[in-house]
Amino acid sequence: MHGWAGGTLKIDGYRHGGRLRIDAAEAPDGSLVALDEDGLVLWSFAAHLGDAVQQLDDRGYDVSPIFPVNVAFSPASFMDFAAVENAAYVLGQRTFILFPDALDNVPLAANAGVVRHEFGHAWFELLASGESGGEIPWLSASADGALAIRSLNEGFADTVAGLLLDDPRFIDPSLVLPERDLTQDSISTGLYPNAGDDPLASLTYDPYRLGSVYAAFAWDVREATDPDAALALAVGAAQAWGDDAVWEDSDRYVLHFIDLADGDARDAACASAAIRFPHLDSPDCP
C-alpha cells in the first residue's frame, strides 16, 4: 500500500502528490498514536483494509492480484466525489480515494463496513474482468448498460461489507441511511436507468437504489443460510456474470446466483428474486 497526500486523479491515472506522512507519538505500551484526526482515520482505514483481506484469505479467496494499491488522501479530482467525508475506489487504477472527516460520527473512511464496501469494488473488478487495474471491459456497454453495471457494482460492494461484518446496517455508525439497510423490502421495478439521449444521465442516475436491491437479495439468502454461504454465491455469480461478458444485462448476476445455489439457499434465492426482481424468469425456480 502506497500512501500519497494530494495529487490529481485523472481519467488516465492518478498523479501522486507527496509521500503521505502521519505524525504520531509512542504510547507507554510501545504502540503509536496518531496526533491528529486525519492520521487516525488513515490508520483506521489501513487496519480495516488489512482485516478485510485477512477475512477473505481465511475463507480461501485470493485477492492478492489487487495489490499493491495507492491510497490518495484529498486529491484534486475530475470525478463527482464530494471533497469531504468520502471514500472511494477507482476502477482500473488500483487507487483508493479518501477525503477528510466532516461529520460527527465515525468517519466514512474509518468505518469498518465502508472500507469493506470500497474493497468490494476492487474485488468486483477482479472477479468480473479477470484482472485488477486493467481496462474495464464493460465500458463498451450502452449508457443504460453501463449505469446498471454501476448499480450491480454498488450492490456487490454492499453485499461484501454486510456479509463480512454480518451487519445489514454497516453504514449506520457513520450515517443512518434506511435506504441502504439490507433488510429493507426493496424491489427493482422502476429503478433501472433510462438514459436515452440525456448527456447528464450518468451524473443524475443514483446507482445505490438498484444496488441496494441486489444487496438485499443476497442478504435474504444469508438469513436462510449463513454469511459465508451467501458470500460464496455472490462471488461465484459475479465471476460467472463477467465470464458471460453480456454487459447489457446486469440481472444475469441474479440468475447465476440462483443457478449456483442449492437446498435452502436456492429456495431463498428463488423466493427473493420473485419479489425483488419480478420481471425475471429463472428456469431453475419452481
Backbone torsions as a table, in degrees:
resi	resn	phi	psi	omega
1	MET	NA	126.6	179.6
2	HIS	-113.4	122.9	-178.4
3	GLY	-101.9	133.9	-178.6
4	TRP	-132.4	145.4	177.1
5	ALA	-102.4	128.0	178.6
6	GLY	72.8	-136.1	-174.8
7	GLY	82.4	-172.7	-176.4
8	THR	-135.3	130.0	176.2
9	LEU	-93.8	115.4	-179.9
10	LYS	-114.8	167.2	-179.2
11	ILE	-59.5	-36.5	-176.1
12	ASP	-94.5	11.1	175.8
13	GLY	141.6	171.3	-179.6
14	TYR	-93.8	126.1	174.3
15	ARG	-96.7	103.8	-169.4
16	HIS	-71.8	154.3	176.1
17	GLY	-93.0	-137.8	179.3
18	GLY	-80.9	160.3	176.9
19	ARG	-60.4	131.7	-178.7
20	LEU	-73.2	126.4	178.5
21	ARG	-125.2	140.7	-179.5
22	ILE	-118.5	121.7	176.5
23	ASP	-73.3	131.0	-176.8
24	ALA	-146.4	159.3	175.8
25	ALA	-124.4	151.2	180.0
26	GLU	-87.0	126.6	177.3
27	ALA	-80.6	164.9	-179.8
28	PRO	-55.3	-29.4	-178.8
29	ASP	-85.3	4.5	178.4
30	GLY	92.4	-8.5	178.7
31	SER	-77.8	161.3	178.3
32	LEU	-101.3	138.4	-178.8
33	VAL	-120.2	122.9	178.2
34	ALA	-62.9	142.4	-175.8
35	LEU	-93.6	-2.8	175.3
36	ASP	-146.0	167.8	-174.4
37	GLU	-65.2	-40.6	-179.2
38	ASP	-58.8	-42.0	178.7
39	GLY	-64.6	-40.5	179.0
40	LEU	-64.3	-41.3	178.5
41	VAL	-62.6	-44.7	-178.3
42	LEU	-64.5	-43.2	177.8
43	TRP	-65.7	-37.5	178.2
44	SER	-64.3	-42.2	177.1
45	PHE	-58.1	-48.4	-178.5
46	ALA	-61.8	-40.5	-179.4
47	ALA	-66.2	-43.9	179.7
48	HIS	-66.5	-37.0	177.7
49	LEU	-64.2	-43.0	177.1
50	GLY	-62.3	-39.9	178.1
51	ASP	-63.8	-41.1	179.9
52	ALA	-62.9	-44.9	179.3
53	VAL	-62.3	-40.9	179.4
54	GLN	-64.4	-41.5	177.8
55	GLN	-58.1	-45.1	-178.2
56	LEU	-70.5	-38.3	176.6
57	ASP	-61.4	-41.7	179.2
58	ASP	-63.1	-25.7	-179.7
59	ARG	-93.7	3.4	175.5
60	GLY	89.1	13.0	178.8
61	TYR	-93.6	132.3	179.5
62	ASP	-97.3	105.0	178.6
63	VAL	-108.8	12.0	-177.7
64	SER	-59.5	-30.3	179.5
65	PRO	-62.3	-15.6	-179.9
66	ILE	-73.2	-23.3	-173.9
67	PHE	-101.9	154.1	4.5
68	PRO	-76.6	160.8	179.4
69	VAL	-126.6	155.8	170.3
70	ASN	-95.1	144.6	169.8
71	VAL	-120.9	113.3	-177.0
72	ALA	-105.7	120.8	-178.2
73	PHE	-99.2	115.5	175.9
74	SER	56.7	53.6	176.9
75	PRO	-80.9	161.3	167.0
76	ALA	-73.2	140.7	-173.7
77	SER	-143.8	143.2	173.6
78	PHE	-83.7	-12.2	-173.5
79	MET	-83.6	171.0	-174.5
80	ASP	-88.9	46.2	174.7
81	PHE	-88.0	136.0	169.7
82	ALA	-67.9	139.7	-173.6
83	ALA	-81.5	5.9	172.7
84	VAL	-137.4	154.5	173.8
85	GLU	47.2	67.5	179.0
86	ASN	-157.7	159.1	172.9
87	ALA	-146.2	143.9	-176.4
88	ALA	-155.8	160.7	172.7
89	TYR	-121.0	134.4	-177.6
90	VAL	-98.7	111.7	179.2
91	LEU	-60.5	141.7	177.7
92	GLY	80.8	-3.2	-175.7
93	GLN	-126.7	-2.3	-178.6
94	ARG	48.8	47.5	-174.7
95	THR	-134.2	127.6	171.2
96	PHE	-96.3	137.4	178.8
97	ILE	-112.3	126.5	178.6
98	LEU	-124.8	141.1	177.0
99	PHE	-123.3	157.5	-174.6
100	PRO	-61.2	156.2	179.6
101	ASP	-69.0	141.4	178.1
102	ALA	-136.4	-3.2	-176.9
103	LEU	-110.4	174.5	-175.7
104	ASP	-89.5	-17.2	-176.8
105	ASN	-94.8	-162.3	179.8
106	VAL	-60.9	125.1	178.6
107	PRO	-56.3	142.5	-178.5
108	LEU	-55.6	-41.3	-177.9
109	ALA	-72.9	-9.9	177.4
110	ALA	-110.8	7.1	179.0
111	ASN	-85.1	122.5	-175.7
112	ALA	-56.6	-36.8	179.7
113	GLY	-74.3	-39.9	179.7
114	VAL	-64.9	-39.4	177.7
115	VAL	-62.4	-42.3	177.5
116	ARG	-66.6	-36.0	175.6
117	HIS	-59.6	-49.1	-178.8
118	GLU	-64.1	-38.2	176.1
119	PHE	-66.9	-29.0	175.9
120	GLY	-59.7	-34.2	176.1
121	HIS	-64.2	-44.1	178.9
122	ALA	-61.7	-39.3	-179.1
123	TRP	-70.7	-39.6	177.7
124	PHE	-59.0	-43.5	177.8
125	GLU	-58.6	-45.0	-179.7
126	LEU	-64.9	-45.5	-177.5
127	LEU	-66.9	-44.2	-172.7
128	ALA	-81.5	-29.7	-177.8
129	SER	-105.6	-15.9	-179.8
130	GLY	87.1	-1.7	177.6
131	GLU	-151.8	167.0	179.2
132	SER	-120.1	132.1	177.4
133	GLY	84.5	8.0	-180.0
134	GLY	-101.2	-164.2	178.9
135	GLU	-69.5	136.7	-179.2
136	ILE	-84.9	111.7	-171.8
137	PRO	-66.4	-29.5	-175.7
138	TRP	-80.6	3.6	173.4
139	LEU	-67.2	-14.5	177.4
140	SER	-80.8	-5.9	-178.4
141	ALA	-69.6	164.7	173.6
142	SER	-64.0	169.8	179.7
143	ALA	-58.5	-45.4	179.7
144	ASP	-66.4	-40.9	179.3
145	GLY	-62.6	-43.4	-179.5
146	ALA	-64.9	-38.4	179.4
147	LEU	-68.8	-39.0	177.6
148	ALA	-64.6	-36.2	177.5
149	ILE	-67.4	-34.8	173.2
150	ARG	-57.5	-41.6	178.5
151	SER	-64.5	-44.4	178.2
152	LEU	-61.3	-41.2	178.1
153	ASN	-60.0	-45.8	178.5
154	GLU	-64.9	-39.3	179.1
155	GLY	-65.3	-41.4	177.5
156	PHE	-63.9	-41.5	-180.0
157	ALA	-63.1	-42.0	175.9
158	ASP	-64.6	-36.7	178.2
159	THR	-61.7	-46.8	179.5
160	VAL	-60.3	-47.1	-178.8
161	ALA	-63.3	-48.6	-177.7
162	GLY	-63.4	-39.6	-176.2
163	LEU	-78.3	-36.6	179.1
164	LEU	-67.9	-32.1	177.3
165	LEU	-96.9	-7.8	-173.3
166	ASP	50.3	49.9	-176.4
167	ASP	-141.0	111.1	-177.9
168	PRO	-75.0	-7.4	-179.6
169	ARG	-126.4	50.8	-172.7
170	PHE	-67.2	-19.1	-179.1
171	ILE	-81.8	-19.4	-172.8
172	ASP	-51.3	-37.0	178.9
173	PRO	-59.5	-21.0	178.4
174	SER	-104.3	-50.0	-178.0
175	LEU	-142.6	132.1	175.3
176	VAL	-86.2	107.3	-177.1
177	LEU	-124.2	89.3	-178.6
178	PRO	-54.7	-29.8	-178.6
179	GLU	-71.4	-11.9	177.2
180	ARG	-103.6	5.5	177.0
181	ASP	-69.0	122.1	-175.7
182	LEU	-71.9	-8.7	177.9
183	THR	-95.1	3.8	-177.1
184	GLN	-68.9	155.7	178.9
185	ASP	-90.3	73.5	-177.1
186	SER	-103.9	149.0	176.4
187	ILE	-130.4	158.1	-173.6
188	SER	-81.8	-16.0	-175.5
189	THR	-54.8	126.6	177.7
190	GLY	82.3	1.3	-176.3
191	LEU	-103.4	-4.0	-179.2
192	TYR	-77.8	147.6	-178.2
193	PRO	-68.2	149.9	176.0
194	ASN	-141.9	72.7	-171.1
195	ALA	-70.1	-39.3	-176.0
196	GLY	58.1	-129.4	179.3
197	ASP	-101.5	15.3	-177.3
198	ASP	-76.2	111.5	-178.7
199	PRO	-70.8	-15.2	-178.9
200	LEU	-97.0	4.8	-175.0
201	ALA	-57.8	-39.6	-177.9
202	SER	-66.1	-21.2	179.7
203	LEU	-91.2	-28.3	-175.5
204	THR	-96.7	-19.5	-179.4
205	TYR	-72.1	134.7	178.7
206	ASP	-99.5	102.8	-175.9
207	PRO	-73.1	-16.3	-176.0
208	TYR	-72.4	-26.7	-176.5
209	ARG	-66.2	-51.9	175.9
210	LEU	-70.3	-35.7	177.7
211	GLY	-57.6	-38.3	179.5
212	SER	-65.9	-26.8	177.0
213	VAL	-70.6	-43.4	176.0
214	TYR	-58.6	-43.0	-178.1
215	ALA	-69.0	-39.6	178.8
216	ALA	-65.1	-35.3	175.8
217	PHE	-58.5	-47.0	178.8
218	ALA	-65.6	-36.8	-179.7
219	TRP	-66.8	-33.7	175.6
220	ASP	-57.7	-40.1	179.0
221	VAL	-70.5	-37.2	176.8
222	ARG	-59.3	-40.7	-177.9
223	GLU	-67.1	-25.7	178.5
224	ALA	-89.1	-15.9	-176.8
225	THR	-131.3	-105.7	177.4
226	ASP	-159.5	166.5	-175.6
227	PRO	-59.3	-40.7	-177.4
228	ASP	-66.3	-40.1	179.4
229	ALA	-65.0	-43.2	180.0
230	ALA	-66.6	-39.1	179.5
231	LEU	-65.1	-42.1	179.9
232	ALA	-60.4	-38.9	179.2
233	LEU	-69.6	-40.3	178.4
234	ALA	-63.3	-42.0	179.3
235	VAL	-65.2	-46.8	179.2
236	GLY	-62.4	-38.4	-179.8
237	ALA	-68.1	-40.3	178.8
238	ALA	-63.7	-40.7	179.8
239	GLN	-68.6	-42.6	178.9
240	ALA	-65.8	-39.1	176.8
241	TRP	-60.7	-42.8	177.8
242	GLY	-65.5	-38.5	178.5
243	ASP	-62.7	-33.9	178.4
244	ASP	-64.0	-37.4	-178.1
245	ALA	57.3	30.9	173.7
246	VAL	-96.3	83.0	-167.5
247	TRP	-71.6	-10.6	179.3
248	GLU	-83.8	-4.5	-172.6
249	ASP	-130.8	89.2	179.2
250	SER	-70.3	-22.8	-177.3
251	ASP	-74.0	-10.1	174.0
252	ARG	-60.1	-25.2	174.5
253	TYR	-56.9	-45.5	-179.8
254	VAL	-62.9	-42.7	-179.2
255	LEU	-66.4	-38.5	176.2
256	HIS	-66.0	-39.0	178.1
257	PHE	-57.0	-48.0	179.1
258	ILE	-62.8	-44.7	-176.9
259	ASP	-61.6	-33.6	-178.6
260	LEU	-80.9	-17.6	-175.3
261	ALA	-84.3	157.5	171.8
262	ASP	-147.0	169.2	178.2
263	GLY	58.0	-136.2	-178.5
264	ASP	-60.7	-34.7	-179.9
265	ALA	-64.4	-42.2	178.9
266	ARG	-65.8	-43.9	179.4
267	ASP	-58.5	-43.9	-179.1
268	ALA	-68.0	-39.7	-179.5
269	ALA	-66.0	-42.1	179.0
270	CYS	-64.0	-44.4	-178.7
271	ALA	-64.8	-41.6	-179.5
272	SER	-67.4	-45.5	-178.7
273	ALA	-62.2	-36.0	-179.9
274	ALA	-61.5	-30.5	-179.1
275	ILE	-91.4	-47.1	-172.3
276	ARG	-82.7	-28.3	178.8
277	PHE	-128.2	66.4	-171.2
278	PRO	-65.0	-15.7	179.7
279	HIS	-82.3	-10.1	-177.3
280	LEU	-87.5	139.7	172.9
281	ASP	-116.5	113.2	178.9
282	SER	-101.4	126.4	178.4
283	PRO	-67.5	-12.3	-177.8
284	ASP	-96.6	3.2	178.7
285	CYS	-111.7	144.0	180.0
286	PRO	-65.7	NA	NA
